[in-house]
Amino acid sequence: MAHTFSCPVCQAQHTVPEHLIGRRVRCPHCREAVVVPRPAGERGPGTETAAADWPAASSDEDEPLISAPRYKSLEAEMDMTPMCDVTFQLLIFFMVTAAFAMQKSIEIPKPKQDAPSTQVVIRDPEEDPTFVTVYVDENNTYRVVTPDWDVEAPSEQELLRKLREARTAGSGGVMPTKLLVKAHGDSLHEKVVAALDAGTEVGMEQVQLTTIEESE
């Protein structure tokens, strides 16, 4: 059982084990040796002196010390949680703000060496009523050519409209079913792909692509 008493020198409150009652101890605050008094209920007449008259123990006697409370030292540690949070915040920010461009590609199968050539030679497609020719010049401007007319399409929407007109008003009552895209070498890839997609959208059964070096 613990016992609490006040140091008669510095008036500091201390709690000591019960077996130290009546023994001399050293106060951890004022470093003075004092006698631990008995509780008030156990103190008999003449057995204990007043607190002010407690004799101080000499420095050369063996006396137990009241140990001061020990506090656990806090070791400095590096917390990685805030750093991980910042990293994930930046990752989400870049994923949301990044601009993704969808690019379309045309897969051209490689011819077999031992198989006979199946390449179809197109002769004067502009004179063939089954063909509609679309030119993509170096300025990425479209031009739609049929056996009946030759018009310019400055935008992709206009290109779609002209291709639909070519499908509905075929030359000599023949509805064109083939599209030939002639792209200039300096034209943008996305413009060429847009022309090919336009032919598929209006219902062309065959879509072919060729490259030209000069505008015709």
Stockholm file with secondary structure:
# STOCKHOLM 1.0

chainA/1-216         MAHTFSCPVCQAQHTVPEHLIGRRVRCPHCREAVVVPRPAGERGPGTETAAADWPAASSDEDEPLISAPRYKSLEAEMDMTPMCDVTFQLLIFFMVTAAFAMQKSIEIPKPKQDAPSTQVVIRDPEEDPTFVTVYVDENNTYRVVTPDWDVEAPSEQELLRKLREARTAGSGGVMPTKLLVKAHGDSLHEKVVAALDAGTEVGMEQVQLTTIEESE
#=GR chainA/1-216 SS CEEEEECTTTCCEEEEEGGGTTSEEECTTTCCEEECCCCTTTCCTTTSCCGGGCCCCCTTSCCCBCCCCCCCCCCCCCCCHHHHHHHHHHHHHHHHHCCCCCCCCCCCCCCCSSSCCCCCCCCCGGGCTTEEEEEECTTCCEEEECSSCEEEECSHHHHHHHHHHHHHSCGGGCCCCEEEEEEETTSCHHHHHHHHHHHHHTTCSEEEEEEESSCC
#=GC SS_cons         CEEEEECTTTCCEEEEEGGGTTSEEECTTTCCEEECCCCTTTCCTTTSCCGGGCCCCCTTSCCCBCCCCCCCCCCCCCCCHHHHHHHHHHHHHHHHHCCCCCCCCCCCCCCCSSSCCCCCCCCCGGGCTTEEEEEECTTCCEEEECSSCEEEECSHHHHHHHHHHHHHSCGGGCCCCEEEEEEETTSCHHHHHHHHHHHHHTTCSEEEEEEESSCC
//
